[in-house]
Amino acid sequence: MRMMDSIVLFFISFAATCIAQAPNARAETSSQVMNLPLSEALYDSVDSLKKDYSGFSCDWLEFERGENNYVICLITLPSYGSSSHSLRGWTRGSEQTKLELFLYYRIRDLGNVKLDYSPENMQLSLIGAANNKYSDVTVLKLDLR
């Protein structure tokens, strides 16, 4: 990867983080209008979680590690001219009764992305899948160990 591509990816990641944290950001406002479920909600089951997100285009990933259950959702949000995605993850430990949010990441203007999980090393990745210079580029990699 060239140095310029690395710098651009850094700024895209930084901007996505700022959008997620800024209460008046355009992406957050559009999510409220679209009735995206609250990120603070706790869920009794995976079925109730999926029911809340049934009105959105979602890619789901479920896996277990030890006594913890994980549910990851990549949401493709409706957009007008620029792509918008939200990556959310919930976990439930052996002593917990509800799924709790542990991951919230927003990304815009990247095009299409795909979710990838490697069970051998417990890494979750977002990979660019659009027909642009970010095709097959890992945009986000999380170590879930």
N, C-alpha and C positions, 0 to 999 in steps of 0.2 A: 504494500500500500504506500502510495506517495505521501510525502509530508503534508501537502496541501489537503489531501483527502482526510488525513488524521485531524487536522485543524478544523476542517468543516464539520466532521463528525463530533468533535468536542463541542463546538458551538451549538449543533443541533441538540445534543444531549443536555447541555446547559440550558438552552431555551426551553426544552421540554420540561425540565425540572422547575424552572421559573414559572411556567404556565400552570403547572400542578399546584404551586404554592401561592400564586397570586389570586386573591379572591375575585378580582374584577377582570381577569383575563378573558379574552374573547372565547376561548375554548370552553372555559368553565361555564360561562353564561349560556353558550349554546347547549351544553350538557343539561343544565337546569331546565331549559325550555323543552328538551327532548325527554325529560323525566327519567334520566339515568338514575338508577337506584343509589341511595346514599352510601358512601364508602364506609360510614361508621356502623352500618347495620350488622347485626349478628344473626347467623343462620343456624337453625337446628339441624338441617340436613342439606346434602348436595342438591337434592331435588328442589327444595324451597329456594335455594340460591339460583339454580338454573331457571326456575319459574320467573323470578324477578328480572332476569336478563333475557327472557324469551323474545322480546320485541326488538332485539339487536342482533346484528351479525356477529356471532361469537365462535371462536375456536377454543375448545375446552381441553384441559390436560389434568388428569388425576393420577396421583401416585402416592405411595407410602414409603416412608423411611423410618425404620425402627418402629416406634409406637406413634409417630406423627403422621397424620394424613394431610396431603396438600391438594388444593384445587387451584388451578391457574386458568385465567380467562383473558384472551386477547380479543378486545372489542373493536370492530371497525365501525367508527361513527359516521353517520351521514355528513357529507361535506360538500361544499360548493366551490370547486376549483382547487382545493388543497386537501391532501389526505389528513385524517385525524384518527389516531388509535389510542386506546387506553388499555394498559396491561394491569390486571389486578390479580392478587393471589391471597388465598385464605388458608389457614392451617388450624388443625385441631390436634392437641396432644392427648395422651392417654387419660389424663385427669380432667380434661375440658369437656363440656357438654355442647358447646357451640363453636361454629367456625368463626374465626376472627381474622380480620384483614391484616396482612403483614406486608403487602406489596401494592403500591399504587404508582404507576409511571405513565406519563402522557407523552406522545410524540406526534409531531405534525410535519407536513411538507416533505415526507420521505417517499411517498408512494405506497405501494403494497408492502407488507411485511409478513413473515411467517414465524411461527413459534417452534422452537426446537428444544428438546430435552435429552440429555445424555445421562442415563441412569448409572453408568459406571463411575462417573466422577461427579454426579449430582450438580450438573451445570445446566442452567436455563438460558437460552439465547434467543434474541430477536434478530432475524436475518432479513436484509432487504430483498424483496422479491419483485420489484417494479422493473420496467424496461428503461433503466437509467444507470448512472454511474455507481449507484449503491446496490446494484443487483449482486446478490451473493456476498454482501459485506455484512459482517456481524456488527450490529449497531449497539447491542447491549448484551452483556454476559454476566450472569449472576451465579455465584457459587453458593449452593444451598446447604452445604455441610455444616 
